[in-house]
Amino acid sequence: MNRPHLDQDIRSLSEFRARVASFVQQVHQTHRPVVITHHGKSAAVLLDVSDYESLLDKLELIQDVRDAEKQIDGGEGLGHKTARRQLLSRLSK
């Protein structure tokens, strides 16, 4: 996903309503989100589906890393040699 161009990708709700199809096509082609405003304030973001899925994947990965860091800080981690030995023993079964 590319960052929005402030002069092209911030649109009012009334403009969005009038040109929905063209904004969907723009998001799909440019992979830039469109920010929709309502009464001059940002209200929603239109994203391409593949960009949205990619964003969710990245967020999941970040959460997994944070969870792993908490586990390590809590003494739940394994040393490299122990982890390798356990993994190899599971693979050989």
PDB file of N, CA, C and O in Angstrom:
ATOM      1  N   MET A   1       0.853  -1.177   0.000  1.00  0.00           N
ATOM      2  CA  MET A   1       0.000   0.000   0.000  1.00  0.00           C
ATOM      3  C   MET A   1       0.892   1.231   0.000  1.00  0.00           C
ATOM      4  O   MET A   1       1.843   1.326   0.775  1.00  0.00           O
ATOM      5  N   ASN A   2       0.579   2.146  -0.858  1.00  0.00           N
ATOM      6  CA  ASN A   2       1.303   3.414  -0.934  1.00  0.00           C
ATOM      7  C   ASN A   2       0.633   4.437  -0.027  1.00  0.00           C
ATOM      8  O   ASN A   2      -0.553   4.331   0.286  1.00  0.00           O
ATOM      9  N   ARG A   3       1.410   5.421   0.385  1.00  0.00           N
ATOM     10  CA  ARG A   3       0.848   6.495   1.206  1.00  0.00           C
ATOM     11  C   ARG A   3      -0.058   7.370   0.338  1.00  0.00           C
ATOM     12  O   ARG A   3       0.190   7.541  -0.856  1.00  0.00           O
ATOM     13  N   PRO A   4      -1.108   7.922   0.947  1.00  0.00           N
ATOM     14  CA  PRO A   4      -2.005   8.786   0.171  1.00  0.00           C
ATOM     15  C   PRO A   4      -1.313  10.083  -0.242  1.00  0.00           C
ATOM     16  O   PRO A   4      -0.451  10.596   0.472  1.00  0.00           O
ATOM     17  N   HIS A   5      -1.697  10.596  -1.388  1.00  0.00           N
ATOM     18  CA  HIS A   5      -1.270  11.924  -1.827  1.00  0.00           C
ATOM     19  C   HIS A   5      -2.316  12.902  -1.291  1.00  0.00           C
ATOM     20  O   HIS A   5      -3.493  12.820  -1.642  1.00  0.00           O
ATOM     21  N   LEU A   6      -1.883  13.806  -0.455  1.00  0.00           N
ATOM     22  CA  LEU A   6      -2.836  14.681   0.224  1.00  0.00           C
ATOM     23  C   LEU A   6      -3.671  15.514  -0.732  1.00  0.00           C
ATOM     24  O   LEU A   6      -4.813  15.852  -0.421  1.00  0.00           O
ATOM     25  N   ASP A   7      -3.121  15.845  -1.882  1.00  0.00           N
ATOM     26  CA  ASP A   7      -3.870  16.672  -2.837  1.00  0.00           C
ATOM     27  C   ASP A   7      -4.808  15.856  -3.717  1.00  0.00           C
ATOM     28  O   ASP A   7      -5.629  16.435  -4.428  1.00  0.00           O
ATOM     29  N   GLN A   8      -4.713  14.537  -3.691  1.00  0.00           N
ATOM     30  CA  GLN A   8      -5.532  13.700  -4.572  1.00  0.00           C
ATOM     31  C   GLN A   8      -6.405  12.688  -3.831  1.00  0.00           C
ATOM     32  O   GLN A   8      -7.410  12.229  -4.374  1.00  0.00           O
ATOM     33  N   ASP A   9      -6.042  12.342  -2.622  1.00  0.00           N
ATOM     34  CA  ASP A   9      -6.662  11.192  -1.974  1.00  0.00           C
ATOM     35  C   ASP A   9      -7.470  11.515  -0.719  1.00  0.00           C
ATOM     36  O   ASP A   9      -7.827  10.613   0.038  1.00  0.00           O
ATOM     37  N   ILE A  10      -7.755  12.784  -0.499  1.00  0.00           N
ATOM     38  CA  ILE A  10      -8.642  13.173   0.597  1.00  0.00           C
ATOM     39  C   ILE A  10      -9.872  13.806  -0.041  1.00  0.00           C
ATOM     40  O   ILE A  10      -9.785  14.830  -0.720  1.00  0.00           O
ATOM     41  N   ARG A  11     -11.015  13.175   0.193  1.00  0.00           N
ATOM     42  CA  ARG A  11     -12.250  13.586  -0.478  1.00  0.00           C
ATOM     43  C   ARG A  11     -13.396  13.708   0.522  1.00  0.00           C
ATOM     44  O   ARG A  11     -13.451  12.994   1.523  1.00  0.00           O
ATOM     45  N   SER A  12     -14.294  14.617   0.231  1.00  0.00           N
ATOM     46  CA  SER A  12     -15.467  14.791   1.083  1.00  0.00           C
ATOM     47  C   SER A  12     -16.447  13.643   0.849  1.00  0.00           C
ATOM     48  O   SER A  12     -16.429  12.990  -0.194  1.00  0.00           O
ATOM     49  N   LEU A  13     -17.287  13.421   1.830  1.00  0.00           N
ATOM     50  CA  LEU A  13     -18.301  12.370   1.724  1.00  0.00           C
ATOM     51  C   LEU A  13     -19.237  12.635   0.554  1.00  0.00           C
ATOM     52  O   LEU A  13     -19.611  11.704  -0.158  1.00  0.00           O
ATOM     53  N   SER A  14     -19.616  13.877   0.347  1.00  0.00           N
ATOM     54  CA  SER A  14     -20.525  14.181  -0.774  1.00  0.00           C
ATOM     55  C   SER A  14     -19.851  13.895  -2.112  1.00  0.00           C
ATOM     56  O   SER A  14     -20.498  13.377  -3.022  1.00  0.00           O
ATOM     57  N   GLU A  15     -18.570  14.219  -2.250  1.00  0.00           N
ATOM     58  CA  GLU A  15     -17.848  13.904  -3.486  1.00  0.00           C
ATOM     59  C   GLU A  15     -17.698  12.388  -3.637  1.00  0.00           C
ATOM     60  O   GLU A  15     -17.810  11.855  -4.741  1.00  0.00           O
ATOM     61  N   PHE A  16     -17.448  11.710  -2.539  1.00  0.00           N
ATOM     62  CA  PHE A  16     -17.321  10.251  -2.585  1.00  0.00           C
ATOM     63  C   PHE A  16     -18.627   9.611  -3.045  1.00  0.00           C
ATOM     64  O   PHE A  16     -18.616   8.714  -3.888  1.00  0.00           O
ATOM     65  N   ARG A  17     -19.743  10.065  -2.500  1.00  0.00           N
ATOM     66  CA  ARG A  17     -21.051   9.522  -2.902  1.00  0.00           C
ATOM     67  C   ARG A  17     -21.280   9.689  -4.401  1.00  0.00           C
ATOM     68  O   ARG A  17     -21.795   8.788  -5.063  1.00  0.00           O
ATOM     69  N   ALA A  18     -20.898  10.839  -4.924  1.00  0.00           N
ATOM     70  CA  ALA A  18     -21.136  11.130  -6.339  1.00  0.00           C
ATOM     71  C   ALA A  18     -20.224  10.330  -7.267  1.00  0.00           C
ATOM     72  O   ALA A  18     -20.569  10.103  -8.427  1.00  0.00           O
ATOM     73  N   ARG A  19     -19.050   9.897  -6.761  1.00  0.00           N
ATOM     74  CA  ARG A  19     -18.069   9.248  -7.635  1.00  0.00           C
ATOM     75  C   ARG A  19     -17.507   7.948  -7.057  1.00  0.00           C
ATOM     76  O   ARG A  19     -16.320   7.660  -7.209  1.00  0.00           O
ATOM     77  N   VAL A  20     -18.354   7.174  -6.399  1.00  0.00           N
ATOM     78  CA  VAL A  20     -17.910   5.955  -5.726  1.00  0.00           C
ATOM     79  C   VAL A  20     -17.116   5.052  -6.656  1.00  0.00           C
ATOM     80  O   VAL A  20     -16.013   4.628  -6.309  1.00  0.00           O
ATOM     81  N   ALA A  21     -17.651   4.755  -7.817  1.00  0.00           N
ATOM     82  CA  ALA A  21     -16.999   3.818  -8.744  1.00  0.00           C
ATOM     83  C   ALA A  21     -15.603   4.299  -9.142  1.00  0.00           C
ATOM     84  O   ALA A  21     -14.670   3.499  -9.212  1.00  0.00           O
ATOM     85  N   SER A  22     -15.456   5.589  -9.399  1.00  0.00           N
ATOM     86  CA  SER A  22     -14.144   6.090  -9.808  1.00  0.00           C
ATOM     87  C   SER A  22     -13.140   6.034  -8.659  1.00  0.00           C
ATOM     88  O   SER A  22     -11.952   5.814  -8.891  1.00  0.00           O
ATOM     89  N   PHE A  23     -13.602   6.230  -7.423  1.00  0.00           N
ATOM     90  CA  PHE A  23     -12.693   6.138  -6.283  1.00  0.00           C
ATOM     91  C   PHE A  23     -12.278   4.695  -6.021  1.00  0.00           C
ATOM     92  O   PHE A  23     -11.126   4.433  -5.676  1.00  0.00           O
ATOM     93  N   VAL A  24     -13.202   3.766  -6.182  1.00  0.00           N
ATOM     94  CA  VAL A  24     -12.855   2.352  -6.034  1.00  0.00           C
ATOM     95  C   VAL A  24     -11.823   1.966  -7.086  1.00  0.00           C
ATOM     96  O   VAL A  24     -10.852   1.275  -6.780  1.00  0.00           O
ATOM     97  N   GLN A  25     -12.026   2.405  -8.312  1.00  0.00           N
ATOM     98  CA  GLN A  25     -11.066   2.123  -9.384  1.00  0.00           C
ATOM     99  C   GLN A  25      -9.708   2.768  -9.083  1.00  0.00           C
ATOM    100  O   GLN A  25      -8.671   2.143  -9.300  1.00  0.00           O
ATOM    101  N   GLN A  26      -9.703   3.988  -8.596  1.00  0.00           N
ATOM    102  CA  GLN A  26      -8.463   4.693  -8.258  1.00  0.00           C
ATOM    103  C   GLN A  26      -7.684   3.927  -7.185  1.00  0.00           C
ATOM    104  O   GLN A  26      -6.474   3.735  -7.313  1.00  0.00           O
ATOM    105  N   VAL A  27      -8.373   3.493  -6.137  1.00  0.00           N
ATOM    106  CA  VAL A  27      -7.719   2.763  -5.044  1.00  0.00           C
ATOM    107  C   VAL A  27      -7.145   1.451  -5.570  1.00  0.00           C
ATOM    108  O   VAL A  27      -6.032   1.062  -5.216  1.00  0.00           O
ATOM    109  N   HIS A  28      -7.906   0.785  -6.403  1.00  0.00           N
ATOM    110  CA  HIS A  28      -7.443  -0.496  -6.964  1.00  0.00           C
ATOM    111  C   HIS A  28      -6.208  -0.301  -7.844  1.00  0.00           C
ATOM    112  O   HIS A  28      -5.285  -1.114  -7.795  1.00  0.00           O
ATOM    113  N   GLN A  29      -6.180   0.747  -8.637  1.00  0.00           N
ATOM    114  CA  GLN A  29      -5.067   0.980  -9.574  1.00  0.00           C
ATOM    115  C   GLN A  29      -3.822   1.542  -8.885  1.00  0.00           C
ATOM    116  O   GLN A  29      -2.706   1.128  -9.198  1.00  0.00           O
ATOM    117  N   THR A  30      -4.000   2.470  -7.962  1.00  0.00           N
ATOM    118  CA  THR A  30      -2.850   3.163  -7.364  1.00  0.00           C
ATOM    119  C   THR A  30      -2.348   2.510  -6.083  1.00  0.00           C
ATOM    120  O   THR A  30      -1.211   2.738  -5.669  1.00  0.00           O
ATOM    121  N   HIS A  31      -3.196   1.697  -5.454  1.00  0.00           N
ATOM    122  CA  HIS A  31      -2.886   1.100  -4.146  1.00  0.00           C
ATOM    123  C   HIS A  31      -2.620   2.177  -3.093  1.00  0.00           C
ATOM    124  O   HIS A  31      -1.869   1.972  -2.140  1.00  0.00           O
ATOM    125  N   ARG A  32      -3.264   3.337  -3.298  1.00  0.00           N
ATOM    126  CA  ARG A  32      -3.234   4.403  -2.295  1.00  0.00           C
ATOM    127  C   ARG A  32      -4.627   4.486  -1.675  1.00  0.00           C
ATOM    128  O   ARG A  32      -5.620   4.459  -2.402  1.00  0.00           O
ATOM    129  N   PRO A  33      -4.722   4.584  -0.369  1.00  0.00           N
ATOM    130  CA  PRO A  33      -6.039   4.720   0.246  1.00  0.00           C
ATOM    131  C   PRO A  33      -6.643   6.084  -0.040  1.00  0.00           C
ATOM    132  O   PRO A  33      -5.928   7.054  -0.286  1.00  0.00           O
ATOM    133  N   VAL A  34      -7.952   6.146  -0.004  1.00  0.00           N
ATOM    134  CA  VAL A  34      -8.673   7.413  -0.105  1.00  0.00           C
ATOM    135  C   VAL A  34      -9.258   7.705   1.270  1.00  0.00           C
ATOM    136  O   VAL A  34      -9.965   6.877   1.844  1.00  0.00           O
ATOM    137  N   VAL A  35      -8.956   8.889   1.792  1.00  0.00           N
ATOM    138  CA  VAL A  35      -9.496   9.327   3.076  1.00  0.00           C
ATOM    139  C   VAL A  35     -10.767  10.113   2.793  1.00  0.00           C
ATOM    140  O   VAL A  35     -10.769  11.053   1.998  1.00  0.00           O
ATOM    141  N   ILE A  36     -11.838   9.715   3.451  1.00  0.00           N
ATOM    142  CA  ILE A  36     -13.132  10.359   3.246  1.00  0.00           C
ATOM    143  C   ILE A  36     -13.418  11.240   4.457  1.00  0.00           C
ATOM    144  O   ILE A  36     -13.329  10.798   5.603  1.00  0.00           O
ATOM    145  N   THR A  37     -13.763  12.493   4.178  1.00  0.00           N
ATOM    146  CA  THR A  37     -14.039  13.432   5.268  1.00  0.00           C
ATOM    147  C   THR A  37     -15.539  13.673   5.394  1.00  0.00           C
ATOM    148  O   THR A  37     -16.298  13.534   4.435  1.00  0.00           O
ATOM    149  N   HIS A  38     -15.935  14.035   6.601  1.00  0.00           N
ATOM    150  CA  HIS A  38     -17.327  14.383   6.867  1.00  0.00           C
ATOM    151  C   HIS A  38     -17.298  15.618   7.753  1.00  0.00           C
ATOM    152  O   HIS A  38     -16.757  15.588   8.858  1.00  0.00           O
ATOM    153  N   HIS A  39     -17.878  16.691   7.267  1.00  0.00           N
ATOM    154  CA  HIS A  39     -17.845  17.981   7.972  1.00  0.00           C
ATOM    155  C   HIS A  39     -16.404  18.417   8.244  1.00  0.00           C
ATOM    156  O   HIS A  39     -16.095  18.941   9.314  1.00  0.00           O
ATOM    157  N   GLY A  40     -15.536  18.196   7.269  1.00  0.00           N
ATOM    158  CA  GLY A  40     -14.157  18.667   7.357  1.00  0.00           C
ATOM    159  C   GLY A  40     -13.211  17.821   8.199  1.00  0.00           C
ATOM    160  O   GLY A  40     -12.041  18.169   8.355  1.00  0.00           O
ATOM    161  N   LYS A  41     -13.710  16.713   8.742  1.00  0.00           N
ATOM    162  CA  LYS A  41     -12.865  15.849   9.568  1.00  0.00           C
ATOM    163  C   LYS A  41     -12.792  14.460   8.948  1.00  0.00           C
ATOM    164  O   LYS A  41     -13.765  13.986   8.362  1.00  0.00           O
ATOM    165  N   SER A  42     -11.637  13.809   9.077  1.00  0.00           N
ATOM    166  CA  SER A  42     -11.505  12.471   8.517  1.00  0.00           C
ATOM    167  C   SER A  42     -12.522  11.550   9.179  1.00  0.00           C
ATOM    168  O   SER A  42     -12.719  11.591  10.394  1.00  0.00           O
ATOM    169  N   ALA A  43     -13.173  10.708   8.349  1.00  0.00           N
ATOM    170  CA  ALA A  43     -14.242   9.850   8.856  1.00  0.00           C
ATOM    171  C   ALA A  43     -14.052   8.386   8.484  1.00  0.00           C
ATOM    172  O   ALA A  43     -14.472   7.500   9.229  1.00  0.00           O
ATOM    173  N   ALA A  44     -13.422   8.119   7.334  1.00  0.00           N
ATOM    174  CA  ALA A  44     -13.268   6.739   6.882  1.00  0.00           C
ATOM    175  C   ALA A  44     -12.120   6.661   5.891  1.00  0.00           C
ATOM    176  O   ALA A  44     -11.658   7.672   5.362  1.00  0.00           O
ATOM    177  N   VAL A  45     -11.669   5.432   5.654  1.00  0.00           N
ATOM    178  CA  VAL A  45     -10.596   5.196   4.691  1.00  0.00           C
ATOM    179  C   VAL A  45     -11.033   4.066   3.763  1.00  0.00           C
ATOM    180  O   VAL A  45     -11.510   3.027   4.220  1.00  0.00           O
ATOM    181  N   LEU A  46     -10.869   4.273   2.476  1.00  0.00           N
ATOM    182  CA  LEU A  46     -11.159   3.246   1.479  1.00  0.00           C
ATOM    183  C   LEU A  46      -9.842   2.621   1.043  1.00  0.00           C
ATOM    184  O   LEU A  46      -8.949   3.317   0.559  1.00  0.00           O
ATOM    185  N   LEU A  47      -9.718   1.285   1.220  1.00  0.00           N
ATOM    186  CA  LEU A  47      -8.497   0.558   0.874  1.00  0.00           C
ATOM    187  C   LEU A  47      -8.795  -0.519  -0.145  1.00  0.00           C
ATOM    188  O   LEU A  47      -9.905  -1.049  -0.200  1.00  0.00           O
ATOM    189  N   ASP A  48      -7.798  -0.839  -0.950  1.00  0.00           N
ATOM    190  CA  ASP A  48      -7.882  -1.995  -1.824  1.00  0.00           C
ATOM    191  C   ASP A  48      -7.906  -3.249  -0.947  1.00  0.00           C
ATOM    192  O   ASP A  48      -7.235  -3.287   0.084  1.00  0.00           O
ATOM    193  N   VAL A  49      -8.655  -4.255  -1.333  1.00  0.00           N
ATOM    194  CA  VAL A  49      -8.803  -5.459  -0.522  1.00  0.00           C
ATOM    195  C   VAL A  49      -7.458  -6.141  -0.275  1.00  0.00           C
ATOM    196  O   VAL A  49      -7.180  -6.553   0.851  1.00  0.00           O
ATOM    197  N   SER A  50      -6.629  -6.267  -1.291  1.00  0.00           N
ATOM    198  CA  SER A  50      -5.336  -6.933  -1.104  1.00  0.00           C
ATOM    199  C   SER A  50      -4.435  -6.128  -0.167  1.00  0.00           C
ATOM    200  O   SER A  50      -3.676  -6.709   0.609  1.00  0.00           O
ATOM    201  N   ASP A  51      -4.511  -4.813  -0.230  1.00  0.00           N
ATOM    202  CA  ASP A  51      -3.735  -3.974   0.693  1.00  0.00           C
ATOM    203  C   ASP A  51      -4.241  -4.120   2.122  1.00  0.00           C
ATOM    204  O   ASP A  51      -3.455  -4.135   3.070  1.00  0.00           O
ATOM    205  N   TYR A  52      -5.551  -4.227   2.269  1.00  0.00           N
ATOM    206  CA  TYR A  52      -6.144  -4.430   3.594  1.00  0.00           C
ATOM    207  C   TYR A  52      -5.696  -5.766   4.188  1.00  0.00           C
ATOM    208  O   TYR A  52      -5.317  -5.836   5.357  1.00  0.00           O
ATOM    209  N   GLU A  53      -5.741  -6.819   3.378  1.00  0.00           N
ATOM    210  CA  GLU A  53      -5.304  -8.134   3.848  1.00  0.00           C
ATOM    211  C   GLU A  53      -3.822  -8.114   4.230  1.00  0.00           C
ATOM    212  O   GLU A  53      -3.435  -8.696   5.243  1.00  0.00           O
ATOM    213  N   SER A  54      -3.004  -7.454   3.432  1.00  0.00           N
ATOM    214  CA  SER A  54      -1.578  -7.339   3.721  1.00  0.00           C
ATOM    215  C   SER A  54      -1.360  -6.587   5.032  1.00  0.00           C
ATOM    216  O   SER A  54      -0.504  -6.964   5.832  1.00  0.00           O
ATOM    217  N   LEU A  55      -2.119  -5.549   5.246  1.00  0.00           N
ATOM    218  CA  LEU A  55      -2.031  -4.777   6.483  1.00  0.00           C
ATOM    219  C   LEU A  55      -2.387  -5.644   7.694  1.00  0.00           C
ATOM    220  O   LEU A  55      -1.717  -5.584   8.725  1.00  0.00           O
ATOM    221  N   LEU A  56      -3.438  -6.442   7.564  1.00  0.00           N
ATOM    222  CA  LEU A  56      -3.820  -7.339   8.653  1.00  0.00           C
ATOM    223  C   LEU A  56      -2.733  -8.374   8.930  1.00  0.00           C
ATOM    224  O   LEU A  56      -2.450  -8.684  10.087  1.00  0.00           O
ATOM    225  N   ASP A  57      -2.120  -8.911   7.868  1.00  0.00           N
ATOM    226  CA  ASP A  57      -1.020  -9.869   8.040  1.00  0.00           C
ATOM    227  C   ASP A  57       0.136  -9.241   8.813  1.00  0.00           C
ATOM    228  O   ASP A  57       0.710  -9.868   9.704  1.00  0.00           O
ATOM    229  N   LYS A  58       0.469  -8.010   8.467  1.00  0.00           N
ATOM    230  CA  LYS A  58       1.561  -7.320   9.156  1.00  0.00           C
ATOM    231  C   LYS A  58       1.226  -7.066  10.617  1.00  0.00           C
ATOM    232  O   LYS A  58       2.085  -7.217  11.485  1.00  0.00           O
ATOM    233  N   LEU A  59       0.001  -6.687  10.893  1.00  0.00           N
ATOM    234  CA  LEU A  59      -0.417  -6.461  12.272  1.00  0.00           C
ATOM    235  C   LEU A  59      -0.358  -7.756  13.085  1.00  0.00           C
ATOM    236  O   LEU A  59       0.061  -7.750  14.243  1.00  0.00           O
ATOM    237  N   GLU A  60      -0.779  -8.869  12.472  1.00  0.00           N
ATOM    238  CA  GLU A  60      -0.692 -10.160  13.150  1.00  0.00           C
ATOM    239  C   GLU A  60       0.751 -10.510  13.484  1.00  0.00           C
ATOM    240  O   GLU A  60       1.045 -10.975  14.585  1.00  0.00           O
ATOM    241  N   LEU A  61       1.651 -10.286  12.530  1.00  0.00           N
ATOM    242  CA  LEU A  61       3.060 -10.581  12.754  1.00  0.00           C
ATOM    243  C   LEU A  61       3.625  -9.731  13.897  1.00  0.00           C
ATOM    244  O   LEU A  61       4.360 -10.234  14.747  1.00  0.00           O
ATOM    245  N   ILE A  62       3.281  -8.459  13.912  1.00  0.00           N
ATOM    246  CA  ILE A  62       3.738  -7.575  14.986  1.00  0.00           C
ATOM    247  C   ILE A  62       3.216  -8.072  16.329  1.00  0.00           C
ATOM    248  O   ILE A  62       3.955  -8.082  17.314  1.00  0.00           O
ATOM    249  N   GLN A  63       1.954  -8.483  16.380  1.00  0.00           N
ATOM    250  CA  GLN A  63       1.389  -9.000  17.631  1.00  0.00           C
ATOM    251  C   GLN A  63       2.092 -10.283  18.055  1.00  0.00           C
ATOM    252  O   GLN A  63       2.342 -10.483  19.243  1.00  0.00           O
ATOM    253  N   ASP A  64       2.416 -11.157  17.098  1.00  0.00           N
ATOM    254  CA  ASP A  64       3.141 -12.389  17.420  1.00  0.00           C
ATOM    255  C   ASP A  64       4.512 -12.072  18.019  1.00  0.00           C
ATOM    256  O   ASP A  64       4.940 -12.712  18.980  1.00  0.00           O
ATOM    257  N   VAL A  65       5.195 -11.085  17.448  1.00  0.00           N
ATOM    258  CA  VAL A  65       6.509 -10.692  17.978  1.00  0.00           C
ATOM    259  C   VAL A  65       6.361 -10.143  19.390  1.00  0.00           C
ATOM    260  O   VAL A  65       7.156 -10.479  20.268  1.00  0.00           O
ATOM    261  N   ARG A  66       5.364  -9.311  19.621  1.00  0.00           N
ATOM    262  CA  ARG A  66       5.141  -8.761  20.965  1.00  0.00           C
ATOM    263  C   ARG A  66       4.830  -9.870  21.971  1.00  0.00           C
ATOM    264  O   ARG A  66       5.329  -9.857  23.096  1.00  0.00           O
ATOM    265  N   ASP A  67       4.003 -10.823  21.555  1.00  0.00           N
ATOM    266  CA  ASP A  67       3.688 -11.950  22.441  1.00  0.00           C
ATOM    267  C   ASP A  67       4.945 -12.747  22.768  1.00  0.00           C
ATOM    268  O   ASP A  67       5.156 -13.139  23.916  1.00  0.00           O
ATOM    269  N   ALA A  68       5.780 -12.986  21.759  1.00  0.00           N
ATOM    270  CA  ALA A  68       7.027 -13.729  21.969  1.00  0.00           C
ATOM    271  C   ALA A  68       7.957 -12.971  22.914  1.00  0.00           C
ATOM    272  O   ALA A  68       8.593 -13.578  23.776  1.00  0.00           O
ATOM    273  N   GLU A  69       8.040 -11.660  22.758  1.00  0.00           N
ATOM    274  CA  GLU A  69       8.885 -10.859  23.650  1.00  0.00           C
ATOM    275  C   GLU A  69       8.393 -10.953  25.097  1.00  0.00           C
ATOM    276  O   GLU A  69       9.195 -11.052  26.026  1.00  0.00           O
ATOM    277  N   LYS A  70       7.072 -10.922  25.280  1.00  0.00           N
ATOM    278  CA  LYS A  70       6.508 -11.046  26.635  1.00  0.00           C
ATOM    279  C   LYS A  70       6.828 -12.418  27.220  1.00  0.00           C
ATOM    280  O   LYS A  70       7.156 -12.537  28.401  1.00  0.00           O
ATOM    281  N   GLN A  71       6.731 -13.449  26.387  1.00  0.00           N
ATOM    282  CA  GLN A  71       7.044 -14.796  26.866  1.00  0.00           C
ATOM    283  C   GLN A  71       8.512 -14.900  27.263  1.00  0.00           C
ATOM    284  O   GLN A  71       8.835 -15.493  28.292  1.00  0.00           O
ATOM    285  N   ILE A  72       9.385 -14.342  26.472  1.00  0.00           N
ATOM    286  CA  ILE A  72      10.817 -14.371  26.791  1.00  0.00           C
ATOM    287  C   ILE A  72      11.086 -13.598  28.072  1.00  0.00           C
ATOM    288  O   ILE A  72      11.825 -14.067  28.939  1.00  0.00           O
ATOM    289  N   ASP A  73      10.488 -12.405  28.200  1.00  0.00           N
ATOM    290  CA  ASP A  73      10.654 -11.602  29.416  1.00  0.00           C
ATOM    291  C   ASP A  73      10.118 -12.328  30.648  1.00  0.00           C
ATOM    292  O   ASP A  73      10.606 -12.125  31.759  1.00  0.00           O
ATOM    293  N   GLY A  74       9.106 -13.179  30.441  1.00  0.00           N
ATOM    294  CA  GLY A  74       8.520 -13.938  31.540  1.00  0.00           C
ATOM    295  C   GLY A  74       9.230 -15.254  31.814  1.00  0.00           C
ATOM    296  O   GLY A  74       8.767 -16.058  32.623  1.00  0.00           O
ATOM    297  N   GLY A  75      10.347 -15.471  31.145  1.00  0.00           N
ATOM    298  CA  GLY A  75      11.124 -16.684  31.384  1.00  0.00           C
ATOM    299  C   GLY A  75      10.591 -17.911  30.673  1.00  0.00           C
ATOM    300  O   GLY A  75      10.980 -19.029  31.011  1.00  0.00           O
ATOM    301  N   GLU A  76       9.717 -17.736  29.701  1.00  0.00           N
ATOM    302  CA  GLU A  76       9.123 -18.867  28.998  1.00  0.00           C
ATOM    303  C   GLU A  76       9.912 -19.285  27.755  1.00  0.00           C
ATOM    304  O   GLU A  76       9.553 -20.258  27.092  1.00  0.00           O
ATOM    305  N   GLY A  77      10.966 -18.567  27.442  1.00  0.00           N
ATOM    306  CA  GLY A  77      11.727 -18.863  26.228  1.00  0.00           C
ATOM    307  C   GLY A  77      12.645 -20.052  26.390  1.00  0.00           C
ATOM    308  O   GLY A  77      12.945 -20.465  27.510  1.00  0.00           O
ATOM    309  N   LEU A  78      13.091 -20.603  25.278  1.00  0.00           N
ATOM    310  CA  LEU A  78      14.057 -21.694  25.246  1.00  0.00           C
ATOM    311  C   LEU A  78      15.343 -21.201  24.616  1.00  0.00           C
ATOM    312  O   LEU A  78      15.319 -20.345  23.732  1.00  0.00           O
ATOM    313  N   GLY A  79      16.452 -21.732  25.061  1.00  0.00           N
ATOM    314  CA  GLY A  79      17.716 -21.428  24.411  1.00  0.00           C
ATOM    315  C   GLY A  79      17.766 -22.082  23.040  1.00  0.00           C
ATOM    316  O   GLY A  79      17.004 -23.005  22.752  1.00  0.00           O
ATOM    317  N   HIS A  80      18.659 -21.602  22.206  1.00  0.00           N
ATOM    318  CA  HIS A  80      18.757 -22.107  20.837  1.00  0.00           C
ATOM    319  C   HIS A  80      19.018 -23.609  20.802  1.00  0.00           C
ATOM    320  O   HIS A  80      18.363 -24.333  20.052  1.00  0.00           O
ATOM    321  N   LYS A  81      19.965 -24.081  21.604  1.00  0.00           N
ATOM    322  CA  LYS A  81      20.320 -25.503  21.595  1.00  0.00           C
ATOM    323  C   LYS A  81      19.142 -26.374  22.024  1.00  0.00           C
ATOM    324  O   LYS A  81      18.892 -27.422  21.429  1.00  0.00           O
ATOM    325  N   THR A  82      18.429 -25.944  23.045  1.00  0.00           N
ATOM    326  CA  THR A  82      17.276 -26.707  23.524  1.00  0.00           C
ATOM    327  C   THR A  82      16.172 -26.735  22.477  1.00  0.00           C
ATOM    328  O   THR A  82      15.590 -27.786  22.211  1.00  0.00           O
ATOM    329  N   ALA A  83      15.885 -25.590  21.889  1.00  0.00           N
ATOM    330  CA  ALA A  83      14.838 -25.507  20.868  1.00  0.00           C
ATOM    331  C   ALA A  83      15.200 -26.365  19.664  1.00  0.00           C
ATOM    332  O   ALA A  83      14.347 -27.068  19.121  1.00  0.00           O
ATOM    333  N   ARG A  84      16.441 -26.313  19.252  1.00  0.00           N
ATOM    334  CA  ARG A  84      16.897 -27.104  18.092  1.00  0.00           C
ATOM    335  C   ARG A  84      16.773 -28.594  18.380  1.00  0.00           C
ATOM    336  O   ARG A  84      16.308 -29.356  17.533  1.00  0.00           O
ATOM    337  N   ARG A  85      17.187 -29.012  19.574  1.00  0.00           N
ATOM    338  CA  ARG A  85      17.121 -30.421  19.949  1.00  0.00           C
ATOM    339  C   ARG A  85      15.660 -30.891  19.967  1.00  0.00           C
ATOM    340  O   ARG A  85      15.353 -31.969  19.459  1.00  0.00           O
ATOM    341  N   GLN A  86      14.777 -30.103  20.540  1.00  0.00           N
ATOM    342  CA  GLN A  86      13.348 -30.476  20.590  1.00  0.00           C
ATOM    343  C   GLN A  86      12.748 -30.549  19.182  1.00  0.00           C
ATOM    344  O   GLN A  86      11.986 -31.466  18.874  1.00  0.00           O
ATOM    345  N   LEU A  87      13.088 -29.599  18.348  1.00  0.00           N
ATOM    346  CA  LEU A  87      12.566 -29.590  16.982  1.00  0.00           C
ATOM    347  C   LEU A  87      13.062 -30.788  16.196  1.00  0.00           C
ATOM    348  O   LEU A  87      12.281 -31.445  15.507  1.00  0.00           O
ATOM    349  N   LEU A  88      14.337 -31.077  16.288  1.00  0.00           N
ATOM    350  CA  LEU A  88      14.887 -32.229  15.566  1.00  0.00           C
ATOM    351  C   LEU A  88      14.303 -33.538  16.070  1.00  0.00           C
ATOM    352  O   LEU A  88      14.078 -34.454  15.279  1.00  0.00           O
ATOM    353  N   SER A  89      14.059 -33.643  17.346  1.00  0.00           N
ATOM    354  CA  SER A  89      13.470 -34.881  17.870  1.00  0.00           C
ATOM    355  C   SER A  89      12.032 -35.053  17.375  1.00  0.00           C
ATOM    356  O   SER A  89      11.599 -36.175  17.112  1.00  0.00           O
ATOM    357  N   ARG A  90      11.303 -33.971  17.249  1.00  0.00           N
ATOM    358  CA  ARG A  90       9.929 -34.051  16.708  1.00  0.00           C
ATOM    359  C   ARG A  90       9.929 -34.427  15.235  1.00  0.00           C
ATOM    360  O   ARG A  90       9.067 -35.176  14.775  1.00  0.00           O
ATOM    361  N   LEU A  91      10.902 -33.901  14.498  1.00  0.00           N
ATOM    362  CA  LEU A  91      10.968 -34.199  13.053  1.00  0.00           C
ATOM    363  C   LEU A  91      11.384 -35.634  12.775  1.00  0.00           C
ATOM    364  O   LEU A  91      11.021 -36.191  11.740  1.00  0.00           O
ATOM    365  N   SER A  92      12.133 -36.234  13.673  1.00  0.00           N
ATOM    366  CA  SER A  92      12.621 -37.583  13.437  1.00  0.00           C
ATOM    367  C   SER A  92      11.604 -38.651  13.836  1.00  0.00           C
ATOM    368  O   SER A  92      11.839 -39.835  13.593  1.00  0.00           O
ATOM    369  N   LYS A  93      10.500 -38.270  14.430  1.00  0.00           N
ATOM    370  CA  LYS A  93       9.474 -39.241  14.852  1.00  0.00           C
ATOM    371  C   LYS A  93       8.569 -39.623  13.723  1.00  0.00           C
ATOM    372  O   LYS A  93       7.655 -40.427  13.908  1.00  0.00           O
TER     373      LYS A  93
END
